[in-house]
Amino acid sequence: MNAQYAAKRGIVRPAHTMYVATVAALLYGMDFDYVTKMRYNKDKDLVFVSRPDRMWGESEHVYEMHHLEQLVPAPVTAMKDMSAN
């Protein structure tokens, strides 16, 4: 075994393996928290959301809208109970 092959086997190959593992981990951990397509059904009570998968795929998630139809409570004011001082 010559010196070049020993350096390649002892330094370059492990460094390349770590580089490839780091790039794969970074690609896997990328932030895919965005929507590519969003559609309502005919009654507007379901939302179909398409989001990207880890690499090149796309998955569809279904969300119900009934919890968003609740009325917002009126604002409470207590100006009459506050003192002027």
Protein Blocks (a to p, Z undefined) as FASTA:
>chain_A
ZZklmmmmmmmmmmmmmmmmmmmmmmmmpccbbcfbdcddfkopaccdddddfklmccdd
dddfklmmpccdddddfklmpcfZZ
